[in-house]
Amino acid sequence: MKTVISFSVCEMQLCRNRPNTNYSVMMVQGTNDNSIVSKCSSAAKAYFSDEFLQHFVGKKNRRSPLIHWGYYIRAKAVDHMINSFLAAFPGRKQILSLGAGFDSMYFRLKASGKLESVHYYEIDFKDVLLRKCALIGQNSTLLDLTQANTCSFDASSNINHVCSGYTMIAADLTQLPQLSSVVETAGIDPSIPTFILSEVVLTYIRPKQSSGVIQWAAKIFPQAMFVTYEQMNPSDSFGLFMCQHFKNVGSPLRSIETFPLFKDQIHRYESLGWDSVSACDMNCFYFSVLSEEDQVHLRSLEPFDEFEEWHLTCAHYFLLNACNGQCSNLKSIPPSNPLAAIEEVESSVGKFALTLKVFSSDQEFQQCYGHTSSLVTINGNQCIASIGGFGGLTSNHSRISSIECIDVKSEVSVLVQTKSKMTERLYHSATVVDTDTILVLWGRKSPMQACQSCFQVKFTASESCEINEFETGSMPSARWRHSATYVKRHGIPHIVVFGGRDSNDVLGDCHILNLETQQWNEVPSPHAPRHSHSADLWNNQVIIACGLDLDMKPIGSLLALDVMSLQWRMIGTQNLIPRYSHVSAISQDTLFLVGGISLTPYLPHISAVNLTSGITVHYNMEIPKGIWMLHNQSCIVLAEHRLVLTGGGGNCFSFGTHLNASPCSLQLPL
């Protein structure tokens, strides 16, 4: 016989010793409803198989692909741990799932035959269990699996034996004496191997109370495996936005500030009585545990182009496994040492911080991502012209048609309204081909619709421009997230296009356009496909930096294409951290990589690579107050080694959208 106990993740977080307690509990309970709707939407799109979730959802809402991906990796992590535990012990065992809410895990396991000798317990607030019982009682599919005639909860009792092997327990995790008493009365056997699941539960409880639950479980169950899935990393921009979201909806993350990182959570569980503790973030889980077949399946389900927010989400959720007794032999989480990676990078970071200076706060700037910014001359004045992207001046975000021109000297912004719809695109390239003219190549409308058209923008005045479609002979295939670099060969202007992606593939081809003859030629490229890289011109070589490969792994290499011979070479580097969706600039033989996304637990804001020696030095920046995201940006280089960053941000999982409020500038460290 085996036993499973499940406590509603979102509904057992009692916010004690503060006013409006009932309201706080209700808000936390509401996260259960949102979570179940998201899980149901994911199952409906075949991210995972669960035919029972739909019976616990009243009104079904379709979620975005990014939310589907997040709930996919969450479901995979929980299933992996439970299946590992069930397979390891042939005898009697129990699973205690803290915070189940309306989760359908019991029914999934029962239907798959995995609860042959398992007793499944769900622990939650009484009103949640009453609602769940009512839903089960009126659904023949669910009742048939329980082999019970009815499902009701006696209002005078805190225990409901739904059927043989399935028990609901009404309890408050913050009241340990009551919890211990009701668990004992329910018949849980502390002597057998026990699986305890906290799926986004303890994070809603105050640190002292949640630590009490962890310590209580270690004392009660000497042969146990305590698995936790919840948020981490509250201090970076994404983490700040995530925490603000939960605070805004009335269910703040109460333990994340006290235990923000891996080392804090690992030490916490060890100090509370657990023999062995291991943990990984969900990026590590994706690449180390998921099979190649699962990864391909995930990427094939829906059009997807939110790689930055996917990797950021995975970097802010962790899976932890704390074990006692014979369960300590289970190695369900991949062996890794995230602390070593952090310490290695931190040791190479420059000792002084660089200051990121925000543009004038006297006016509003267009907030966007997926745009391009270029330095042009309009009426004798240097201006930063930003084209396309998603966002706008208001919260009603959309694809942007107007062109924002910011005077470099005065930092005054002017919106150039265009009659053409061609400017409404994302992740295109924009290359300055004359002091007042920009060539825009491809981009996308959506992940399924590449822009086939290309066009030129010629600025005639500060508030007007001419837009003309740009057509050549046999063009390369349409793409986005590529690079396009202005070069000269034999005194003739050319543009070198490399990489990118389309609706189906990541591209690794290279093409060169002669701007005088408007003829394209393909340049053989022996290197792996990549997108979301950067490209800069240095010593008549196009330097391709980093990017994301076809397996969604950030790349940590530099390529150089000789403009004259059109031959490639690799540039050897030291300590270069893989990244993508960054911006870059070259000054005095140094390549500066700013921002971006990486799988490492700690990414310095800037990496400076000496292109002659390959030595890399890392720097951090003093970020302006508030939330400032360093991905999906564009940049231009001004005189005296001044770098200007524009836009940035994106859709942050289910937490909402954050877009940086204004451009900012940075003095490069030379």
TORTIMAR-617441 format. One line per 3 residues: number of its first residue (from 1); for each residue x, y, z of C-alpha. Coordinates in Angstrom, 2 decimals. Each point is the difference from the previous one (the first is absolute). Layout:
N
NUM> X,Y,Z  ... $
This chain:
670
1> 0.00,0.00,0.00  1.14,3.56,-0.79  -1.33,3.32,1.32 $
4> -0.30,3.44,-1.65  -0.84,3.22,1.85  -0.68,3.20,-1.93 $
7> -0.30,3.54,1.41  -1.32,2.79,-2.24  2.98,2.05,-1.09 $
10> -1.82,3.22,-0.32  -2.66,-0.35,2.61  1.82,-0.87,3.17 $
13> 1.93,3.21,0.39  -1.59,1.57,3.06  1.24,3.54,0.53 $
16> -0.19,0.28,3.75  0.56,2.97,2.29  -1.05,2.56,-2.58 $
19> -3.28,1.76,-0.79  -2.38,-1.26,-2.69  1.09,-3.58,0.58 $
22> -3.04,-1.48,-1.75  0.69,2.18,-3.03  3.66,-1.09,-0.06 $
25> -0.93,-3.67,0.18  -2.58,0.49,-2.72  2.59,1.63,-2.29 $
28> 2.44,-2.85,0.54  -2.77,-2.52,-0.65  -0.68,1.83,-3.26 $
31> 3.44,-1.00,-1.27  -1.26,-3.60,0.08  -2.83,0.85,-2.39 $
34> 2.38,1.83,-2.36  2.48,-2.85,0.11  -2.60,-2.65,-0.80 $
37> -1.32,2.03,-2.97  3.57,0.31,-1.33  0.66,-3.71,0.47 $
40> -3.28,-0.83,-1.73  0.89,2.26,-2.93  3.41,-1.70,-0.29 $
43> -1.55,-3.46,0.04  -2.53,1.04,-2.67  2.91,0.94,-2.30 $
46> 1.64,-3.42,0.60  2.93,1.26,2.06  -0.70,-2.89,2.34 $
49> -2.73,-2.57,0.38  -2.60,0.72,2.67  -3.62,-0.66,-0.86 $
52> -1.15,0.73,3.57  0.99,3.65,0.42  -2.94,1.17,-2.10 $
55> -2.41,-1.32,2.64  1.37,2.46,2.56  -0.21,3.08,-2.24 $
58> -3.22,1.94,-0.42  0.85,2.40,-2.81  2.88,-1.05,-2.22 $
61> 2.36,2.72,-1.23  2.77,-0.48,-2.50  3.38,1.14,1.31 $
64> 2.98,1.24,-2.01  2.70,-2.37,-1.29  2.46,1.40,2.56 $
67> -2.34,-0.92,2.88  -0.52,-3.43,-1.56  3.77,-0.54,-0.10 $
70> 0.31,1.03,3.66  -2.67,-2.42,1.15  1.45,-2.72,-2.21 $
73> 3.39,0.13,1.72  -1.72,0.17,3.40  -2.09,-3.10,-0.76 $
76> 3.04,-1.83,-1.35  2.02,0.80,3.14  -2.68,-1.18,2.41 $
79> -0.75,-3.15,-2.01  3.69,-0.82,-0.27  0.47,0.14,3.75 $
82> -3.14,-1.97,0.86  0.71,-2.68,-2.59  3.59,-0.34,1.21 $
85> -1.24,-0.49,3.54  -2.73,-2.50,-0.92  2.43,-2.05,-2.09 $
88> 2.67,-0.09,2.71  -2.04,-1.69,2.74  -1.99,-3.14,-0.83 $
91> -1.56,-0.21,3.47  -2.40,2.25,1.87  0.62,3.72,-0.32 $
94> -1.79,3.34,0.26  -0.12,3.29,-1.87  -0.85,3.15,1.90 $
97> -0.74,2.79,-2.48  -0.18,3.32,1.81  -2.49,2.31,-1.63 $
100> -1.92,-1.92,-2.65  -3.05,2.25,-0.36  -1.92,-1.19,-3.03 $
103> 2.99,-1.92,-1.34  -0.93,-3.25,-1.77  3.13,-1.98,0.87 $
106> -1.87,-2.68,1.92  -2.22,-0.73,-2.98  2.90,-0.05,-2.46 $
109> 2.00,-2.42,2.13  -3.04,-2.13,0.69  -0.93,-0.27,-3.68 $
112> 3.57,-0.97,-0.92  0.05,-2.82,2.57  2.72,1.58,2.13 $
115> -2.07,0.10,3.19  -0.45,-3.74,0.30  1.21,0.06,3.59 $
118> 0.12,3.73,0.65  -2.19,2.05,2.29  -0.32,3.53,-1.28 $
121> -0.55,2.90,2.42  -0.92,3.57,-0.83  0.35,2.66,2.69 $
124> -1.58,3.38,-0.47  -2.32,2.57,1.48  -3.46,-1.33,0.81 $
127> -1.85,2.22,-2.47  2.29,-1.07,-2.83  -0.60,-3.67,0.73 $
130> -3.74,0.58,0.21  0.07,1.49,-3.49  2.15,-2.80,-1.33 $
133> -2.24,-2.66,1.51  -3.01,1.62,-1.63  1.70,-0.08,-3.40 $
136> 0.99,-3.64,0.39  -3.46,-0.98,1.26  -1.76,1.35,-3.06 $
139> 2.38,-1.51,-2.55  -0.41,-3.64,-0.99  3.50,-0.25,-1.52 $
142> 1.64,1.00,3.27  -2.35,-2.05,2.16  0.59,-3.11,-2.10 $
145> 3.72,0.19,0.71  -0.61,0.30,3.74  -2.55,-2.84,-0.17 $
148> -2.10,2.01,2.43  -3.67,0.80,-0.29  0.34,3.55,1.28 $
151> 2.64,2.46,1.12  -0.92,2.26,2.88  1.80,1.56,2.92 $
154> -1.52,-0.19,3.46  -0.02,3.57,1.27  0.73,-1.23,3.53 $
157> 3.15,-1.91,-1.02  3.39,0.96,-1.37  0.53,-3.35,-1.71 $
160> -1.82,-1.36,-3.03  0.86,-3.54,-1.12  -1.21,0.41,-3.57 $
163> 0.75,-3.63,-0.74  2.51,-2.68,0.80  3.35,1.63,-0.73 $
166> -1.21,3.59,-0.30  -0.47,2.33,2.99  -0.55,3.72,0.30 $
169> 1.21,1.79,3.12  -1.10,3.48,1.00  2.89,1.68,1.79 $
172> 2.01,3.18,0.24  3.72,-0.42,-0.65  0.79,2.87,2.33 $
175> -1.55,-1.86,2.95  2.44,-2.88,0.53  -1.61,-1.54,3.12 $
178> -3.34,-0.20,-1.81  1.71,-1.31,-3.13  1.83,-2.74,1.89 $
181> -3.19,-1.07,1.76  -2.16,-0.19,-3.10  2.71,-1.75,-2.04 $
184> 0.34,-2.65,2.70  -3.79,-0.42,0.21  -0.20,-0.37,-3.78 $
187> 2.15,-3.11,0.23  3.24,1.09,-1.62  2.82,-2.43,0.75 $
190> 3.24,1.85,0.82  2.10,-3.17,-0.19  -0.28,-0.65,-3.73 $
193> 1.73,1.85,-2.86  -1.74,3.32,-0.43  -0.06,2.48,-2.87 $
196> -0.88,3.57,1.05  -0.85,2.50,-2.72  -0.11,3.78,0.39 $
199> -0.95,1.32,-3.43  0.08,3.78,0.42  -1.40,-0.18,3.55 $
202> 2.50,0.90,2.69  1.02,3.18,-1.78  -3.34,1.59,1.00 $
205> 0.58,-0.66,3.70  2.16,2.08,2.30  3.59,-1.35,0.24 $
208> -0.29,-1.12,3.64  -3.20,-1.93,-0.72  1.18,-1.59,-3.25 $
211> 3.28,-1.03,1.65  -2.10,-1.54,2.74  -1.77,-2.18,-2.57 $
214> 3.34,-1.10,-1.48  1.38,-0.88,3.44  -3.24,-1.72,1.05 $
217> 0.13,-2.22,-3.09  3.66,-0.91,0.65  -0.84,-1.09,3.58 $
220> -3.24,-1.86,-0.80  1.23,-1.91,-3.07  3.46,-1.58,0.39 $
223> -0.18,-1.62,-3.46  -1.12,2.91,-2.13  0.55,2.05,-3.13 $
226> -1.12,3.64,0.21  -0.36,1.57,-3.47  -0.50,3.75,-0.34 $
229> -0.82,1.96,-3.14  -0.20,3.77,0.39  1.42,3.42,-0.87 $
232> 3.54,1.27,0.58  2.34,2.89,-0.93  -2.07,3.01,1.15 $
235> 2.69,2.65,-0.42  0.59,0.28,-3.75  -2.38,1.89,-2.27 $
238> -2.13,-2.99,-0.91  -0.10,-1.11,3.63  -1.06,3.46,1.16 $
241> -2.79,0.06,-2.58  -1.09,-3.53,0.99  -0.15,0.87,3.71 $
244> -1.85,3.23,-0.72  -2.61,-1.94,-1.96  -0.76,-2.38,2.86 $
247> -0.14,2.91,2.41  -2.41,1.85,-2.28  -2.40,-2.95,-0.20 $
250> -0.04,-0.33,3.79  2.13,-3.14,0.38  3.57,1.18,0.67 $
253> 2.92,-2.44,-0.05  0.80,-0.01,3.70  3.11,-2.17,0.14 $
256> 1.87,1.04,-3.13  1.81,2.96,1.58  1.24,-2.12,2.89 $
259> 1.03,-2.91,-2.23  0.71,1.61,-3.39  2.61,-2.31,-1.53 $
262> 0.98,-3.64,-0.33  2.51,0.17,2.80  -2.60,1.45,2.36 $
265> -2.61,-2.65,-0.76  2.49,-2.87,0.17  1.36,1.23,3.34 $
268> -3.55,0.51,1.25  -1.07,-3.60,-0.57  3.28,-1.39,1.30 $
271> -0.27,2.04,3.19  -3.59,-1.18,0.52  0.84,-3.68,0.17 $
274> 0.38,-1.32,-3.55  2.99,-2.25,-0.70  0.63,0.82,-3.66 $
277> -1.26,2.93,-2.05  0.38,0.72,-3.71  -1.58,2.63,-2.23 $
280> -0.05,1.28,-3.55  -1.75,2.76,-1.88  -2.32,-0.87,-2.85 $
283> 2.52,0.86,-2.71  2.25,-2.70,1.44  -2.96,-2.38,0.25 $
286> -0.97,0.63,-3.62  3.43,-0.76,-1.43  1.10,-2.69,2.48 $
289> -3.18,-2.01,0.63  -2.38,0.47,-2.92  0.69,-2.39,-2.85 $
292> 0.76,1.33,-3.46  -3.35,-1.40,-1.06  -1.78,2.07,2.68 $
295> 1.89,3.13,-1.01  -0.91,-0.44,-3.67  -3.62,-0.69,0.98 $
298> -0.17,3.23,2.02  1.42,2.12,-2.82  -2.43,-1.51,-2.51 $
301> -3.26,0.70,1.82  -0.57,3.70,-0.68  1.73,2.87,-1.80 $
304> 2.38,1.43,2.55  2.30,3.01,0.05  0.34,1.00,3.66 $
307> 3.29,-1.70,0.73  1.25,2.74,2.32  -2.98,-0.16,2.32 $
310> 0.03,-3.82,-0.09  3.60,-0.18,1.21  -0.61,2.75,2.56 $
313> -3.05,-1.83,1.36  1.99,-3.22,0.28  2.78,1.87,1.79 $
316> -2.47,1.20,2.63  -1.54,-3.35,0.93  1.88,-2.80,1.70 $
319> -0.51,-3.67,0.76  1.40,-1.17,3.34  0.30,-3.52,1.33 $
322> 0.67,-0.50,3.73  0.35,-3.59,1.19  0.27,-2.05,3.19 $
325> 0.80,-3.65,0.59  -0.03,-2.36,-2.96  -1.54,2.69,-2.19 $
328> 3.39,1.72,0.06  1.18,-2.54,-2.58  -2.39,1.46,-2.58 $
331> 1.79,2.31,-2.44  -2.96,1.43,-1.86  1.43,3.47,-0.56 $
334> 3.06,0.32,-2.26  3.25,0.49,1.91  1.03,3.63,-0.31 $
337> 1.70,2.65,2.03  -1.65,3.33,-0.78  2.06,1.66,2.72 $
340> 3.26,-0.79,-1.81  -1.25,1.65,-3.19  -0.98,3.14,1.90 $
343> 3.32,0.20,1.87  2.04,-0.54,-3.17  -1.69,2.88,-1.82 $
346> -0.08,2.30,3.02  3.76,-0.38,0.41  0.59,1.46,-3.48 $
349> -2.32,3.01,0.32  1.62,3.43,0.01  0.33,1.61,3.39 $
352> -1.90,3.16,-0.95  -3.54,0.38,-1.24  -1.02,1.90,-3.11 $
355> -2.87,2.45,0.15  -3.02,-0.31,-2.29  -1.37,3.51,-0.47 $
358> -3.67,0.46,-0.89  -1.03,2.54,-2.63  -1.99,3.10,0.95 $
361> -3.06,-0.72,2.12  -1.79,3.13,-1.25  -1.70,-1.86,-2.84 $
364> -1.35,-3.38,-0.94  1.94,-2.31,-2.27  -1.34,-2.87,-2.02 $
367> 0.25,-3.22,2.01  0.63,-3.04,-2.14  1.94,-3.15,-0.80 $
370> 0.80,-1.80,-3.25  0.86,3.38,-1.60  3.18,1.40,-1.52 $
373> 1.80,3.28,0.71  2.42,1.70,-2.39  2.07,3.18,0.04 $
376> -0.92,2.35,-2.86  0.45,3.68,-0.84  -3.14,2.08,-0.44 $
379> 0.34,3.70,-0.86  3.59,-0.09,1.16  -0.85,-1.50,3.41 $
382> 0.84,-3.48,1.20  -3.16,-1.96,0.81  -0.81,-3.49,1.24 $
385> -2.68,-1.45,-2.27  -1.94,-2.98,1.42  -2.07,-2.06,-2.44 $
388> -2.60,-2.69,0.66  -0.31,-2.13,3.09  -2.86,-0.69,2.38 $
391> -1.22,2.44,2.65  -0.83,3.70,-0.25  -0.54,3.09,2.12 $
394> -2.98,-1.46,1.87  -0.86,-3.30,1.62  -1.98,-0.97,-3.11 $
397> 2.96,-1.78,-1.57  0.08,-0.97,-3.66  2.39,-0.20,-2.94 $
400> 1.42,3.50,-0.45  -0.40,1.88,-3.29  1.43,3.39,0.95 $
403> 3.75,0.68,0.03  1.45,1.59,3.12  2.81,2.49,-0.60 $
406> 1.97,1.18,3.04  2.35,2.93,-0.34  3.33,-1.13,1.51 $
409> 0.92,3.43,1.38  -3.34,1.10,1.47  -1.43,-3.50,0.63 $
412> -3.32,1.26,-1.37  -2.18,-2.66,-1.63  -2.16,0.53,-3.09 $
415> -2.36,-2.62,-1.46  0.05,-0.17,-3.77  -3.39,-1.30,-1.10 $
418> 0.09,-2.23,-3.07  -2.78,-0.89,-2.39  1.70,-3.28,-0.84 $
421> -0.81,-3.20,1.87  3.42,-1.39,-0.91  1.52,1.42,3.17 $
424> -2.22,-2.23,2.16  2.36,-2.90,0.63  2.25,-1.58,2.64 $
427> 3.55,-1.40,0.08  0.97,1.46,-3.38  3.40,1.48,-0.77 $
430> 0.66,3.68,-0.67  3.25,1.04,-1.68  1.11,3.59,-0.62 $
433> 0.95,0.22,-3.71  0.31,3.79,-0.14  0.08,2.73,2.64 $
436> -3.78,0.43,-0.28  -1.09,-3.38,-1.37  -0.72,-3.34,1.66 $
439> -0.55,-3.34,-1.73  -2.43,-2.30,1.84  0.14,-3.72,-0.82 $
442> -2.80,-2.47,0.77  -1.16,-0.56,3.61  -3.31,-1.55,0.98 $
445> -3.64,0.79,0.71  -0.47,-3.14,2.10  1.97,-3.22,0.57 $
448> -1.87,-1.45,-2.98  0.23,3.02,-2.30  3.35,1.28,-1.17 $
451> 0.08,3.38,-1.74  0.87,-0.66,-3.63  0.45,3.70,-0.78 $
454> 3.07,2.16,0.58  0.07,3.81,-0.15  2.12,3.12,0.25 $
457> -0.71,2.94,2.31  1.42,3.37,-1.08  -0.42,2.84,2.48 $
460> -0.81,3.32,-1.65  -0.68,1.99,3.16  -0.30,-0.59,3.73 $
463> -3.66,-0.93,-0.32  -0.21,-1.53,-3.46  1.53,-2.78,-2.03 $
466> -0.36,-1.89,-3.24  -0.59,-3.76,0.07  0.62,-2.01,-3.15 $
469> -0.14,-3.73,-0.48  3.40,-1.50,-0.69  0.03,-2.72,-2.62 $
472> 2.98,-1.82,-1.42  0.59,-3.06,-2.09  -0.04,-3.45,1.57 $
475> -0.19,0.78,3.72  0.81,-2.32,2.90  -2.97,-1.48,1.83 $
478> -1.89,2.30,2.35  1.09,-0.22,3.62  0.18,1.77,3.34 $
481> 2.45,0.22,2.91  2.82,0.16,-2.58  2.84,2.51,-0.42 $
484> 0.74,2.36,-2.90  3.36,1.82,0.00  1.12,2.86,-2.26 $
487> 3.44,-0.62,-1.53  2.05,1.16,-2.97  1.73,-2.29,-2.51 $
490> 2.29,1.67,-2.49  -1.60,3.28,0.95  -3.51,-1.24,-0.84 $
493> -2.62,-0.11,2.80  -1.36,-3.43,0.88  -2.18,-1.51,2.72 $
496> 0.87,-3.33,1.62  -3.04,-1.94,1.28  0.53,-2.93,2.34 $
499> -2.22,-2.48,1.81  -3.41,0.64,1.53  -3.05,-2.19,0.03 $
502> -3.32,-0.53,-1.76  -3.21,-1.76,1.00  1.63,-3.44,-0.18 $
505> 3.76,0.19,0.26  3.01,1.74,1.45  2.16,1.23,-2.87 $
508> 3.77,-0.09,-0.43  0.38,1.32,-3.53  1.89,3.16,-0.94 $
511> -0.69,2.35,-2.91  1.60,3.19,-1.28  -1.86,2.73,-1.87 $
514> 1.74,2.36,-2.40  -1.85,3.29,0.53  1.08,1.39,-3.40 $
517> -1.08,-2.96,-2.12  -2.63,-1.18,2.52  1.17,-3.57,-0.56 $
520> 0.14,-2.63,2.74  2.68,-2.69,0.32  0.10,-2.80,2.53 $
523> 3.10,-0.34,2.15  0.69,-3.61,1.06  -0.27,-0.32,3.77 $
526> 1.32,-3.08,1.82  -1.33,1.12,3.37  -3.06,-1.14,1.92 $
529> -3.27,1.94,-0.44  -0.74,2.74,2.50  -2.32,2.92,0.56 $
532> -0.28,2.93,2.44  3.75,0.56,-0.32  1.74,3.30,-0.63 $
535> 2.26,1.15,-2.82  2.58,2.82,-0.15  2.69,1.10,-2.45 $
538> 3.63,-0.08,1.18  3.18,0.19,-2.11  -2.01,-0.82,-3.13 $
541> -1.45,-3.11,1.68  -3.60,-0.63,0.99  0.04,-1.25,3.61 $
544> -2.94,-2.30,0.81  -0.44,-0.26,3.77  -1.84,-2.72,1.91 $
547> -3.72,-0.69,-0.78  -2.48,-2.84,0.51  0.34,-3.34,-1.79 $
550> -2.66,-2.33,-1.39  -0.21,-1.88,3.32  -0.72,3.28,1.86 $
553> 3.45,0.03,1.61  1.85,3.33,0.22  3.28,0.04,-1.95 $
556> 3.27,1.22,1.47  2.18,0.39,-3.07  1.15,2.79,-2.34 $
559> 0.22,-0.36,-3.78  1.84,2.31,-2.38  -0.75,0.37,-3.73 $
562> 2.73,1.69,-2.00  -1.76,2.53,-2.23  2.48,-0.32,-2.86 $
565> 0.70,-3.74,-0.14  -3.42,-1.01,1.38  1.76,-2.60,2.13 $
568> -1.11,-0.89,3.53  2.05,-0.56,3.14  -0.70,-0.58,3.67 $
571> 1.26,2.54,2.52  1.40,-1.67,3.08  -1.28,1.45,3.28 $
574> 0.46,-0.49,3.72  -2.88,0.09,2.51  -2.61,0.99,-2.59 $
577> -3.45,-0.86,1.37  -2.57,-1.28,-2.53  -2.82,2.49,-0.51 $
580> -2.53,1.23,-2.54  -2.45,2.88,-0.51  2.80,2.34,1.04 $
583> 1.34,3.11,-1.71  3.62,0.63,-0.89  2.45,2.67,-1.08 $
586> 3.70,0.11,-0.85  2.34,2.72,1.21  3.81,-0.05,-0.06 $
589> 0.29,-3.71,-0.85  -2.39,-0.95,2.80  -3.37,-1.62,-0.59 $
592> -2.55,0.98,2.63  -2.91,-2.39,0.51  -2.77,1.66,2.01 $
595> -2.90,-1.81,1.68  -1.69,-2.98,-1.56  -1.12,-3.36,1.25 $
598> 2.08,-2.93,1.23  -0.59,-3.34,1.70  2.61,0.73,2.65 $
601> -1.37,0.92,3.44  1.88,3.28,-0.12  0.60,2.10,-3.15 $
604> 2.11,3.17,0.30  -1.60,3.02,-1.65  2.97,0.57,-2.33 $
607> 2.74,-2.22,-1.40  2.94,1.73,-1.67  1.95,-2.24,-2.39 $
610> 3.41,1.08,-1.26  -0.17,-1.13,-3.64  3.77,-0.36,-0.32 $
613> 0.71,-1.97,3.20  -3.42,-1.59,0.59  0.09,0.99,3.69 $
616> -3.42,0.82,1.42  -0.72,2.35,2.90  -3.46,0.27,1.54 $
619> -1.67,3.06,1.49  -3.23,0.76,1.79  -2.02,3.19,-0.26 $
622> -1.77,2.15,2.51  -3.54,-0.44,-1.27  -2.48,2.89,0.23 $
625> -2.63,-0.23,2.73  -2.90,-2.24,-0.86  0.00,-2.94,-2.37 $
628> 2.36,0.13,-2.98  0.29,-2.98,-2.32  3.09,-0.52,-2.14 $
631> -1.38,-2.15,-2.80  -1.93,0.71,-3.20  1.80,3.35,-0.24 $
634> 1.68,1.86,-2.82  3.08,2.20,0.24  2.06,2.61,-1.82 $
637> 3.50,1.32,0.68  0.61,3.74,0.31  3.23,1.96,0.16 $
640> 2.34,-0.37,2.96  -0.93,-3.66,0.51  -3.55,0.72,1.15 $
643> -2.50,-2.79,-0.52  -3.75,0.69,-0.13  -2.48,-2.82,0.74 $
646> -3.60,0.24,-1.16  -3.09,-2.05,0.83  0.19,-3.37,1.68 $
649> -2.19,-2.36,1.99  -2.81,-2.30,-1.08  -2.81,-2.24,1.16 $
652> 0.98,-1.42,3.39  -1.73,-3.39,0.16  -3.41,0.39,1.68 $
655> 1.16,3.05,1.96  -0.73,2.57,-2.71  2.10,2.10,-2.36 $
658> 2.87,2.26,1.01  1.54,2.50,-2.42  2.83,2.34,0.96 $
661> -1.21,3.56,0.44  2.65,1.92,-1.95  3.33,-0.27,-1.78 $
664> 3.13,0.08,2.13  3.69,0.56,-0.63  3.22,-1.58,1.17 $
667> 3.62,1.10,-0.13  2.02,-2.98,-1.22  2.93,-0.95,2.27 $
670> 3.11,0.70,-2.05 $
